[in-house]
Amino acid sequence: MQLSRSVLYLPASNPRAIEKARGLNADAVILDLEDAVAPDAKAEARQAAVAGLTAGGFAPRVGVRVNGLDTPWGADDLAALAGLTPDFVVAPKIESPEAVREVAARLPAGVALWIMVETPLSVLRLDAIAGAGAPLAALMLGVNDFGERMNLILDTDREPLKPWLAAVVAAARGHGLLAIDGVVNATDDADRLAAECRQGRAFGFDGKSLIHPAQIDAANAAFSPSPDEVARAREIVAAFASADAAGKGAIRVGYRMVERLHLDAARRLLDRHAAVSTSPPDGPI
């Protein structure tokens, strides 16, 4: 299982950031050609991303966020990736399944597509977009763009965003995709980051987008199974493996009744725990 607890954006125009990314303990890093790069630096950033991918040596999985195909840079971004093998490409401001397929048709073979959900139209068309098919692999909620376009006022609890948090996760689960929560802009606000990570985990997200390496450990911790969750999952698996559970759809485990759907969930959690146990330790390598 590939973890996606921490997904860190890095401006591709910053060679030092790319070099540092090679040793970070994020599950994935994204070399950003879009929002993090000024218009007059797009070509330089594209060349830097290509150089970084060619050199390789990244401990995390590595992706590239390209500019939209409706911009002067998007087609060139995708053309520059020909012959390269990032783990995934991120496409921004996708608003239709046709837009998914248009980007997908330009990807190198075997490269996954992650898309940004960050406009009102994108959330209204989530089911169709999420069902666009391979190589689509993940939905990433773009909180900043979406919040601005919706005129939302987002405090720590992100109350106005809650329906869309649930909608993105539902679309991802319905179509077998990853769901990645949006960023926290206040890089020095550890409490807000922790609260949003807990909230994202509660809503069912697989991980969180980040904009600073200092945010990695909090996301990794929040989106990893806790010791109590692991213990409960092992208890459920053991109970269903007993002779008394043979042929039963529901059994008593401790003081509660559990069904086979809980067994499936327990096995998935233990798979995540196993993946966490084999991932690099917290902190820079």
GIDATA-V361296 format. One record per helix or strand of 3 or more residues. SS is the DSSP state (H for helix, E for strand). FROM is the first residue (numbers start at 1). TO is the last residue. If there is no record, write none. Layout:
SS	FROM	TO
SS	FROM	TO
//
This chain:
E	6	11
H	15	21
E	28	32
H	39	55
E	61	66
H	74	80
E	88	91
H	97	104
E	112	117
H	120	124
H	126	130
E	136	141
H	143	150
H	159	174
E	178	181
H	190	203
E	207	210
H	213	222
H	227	241
H	243	245
E	250	253
E	256	259
H	260	277
//
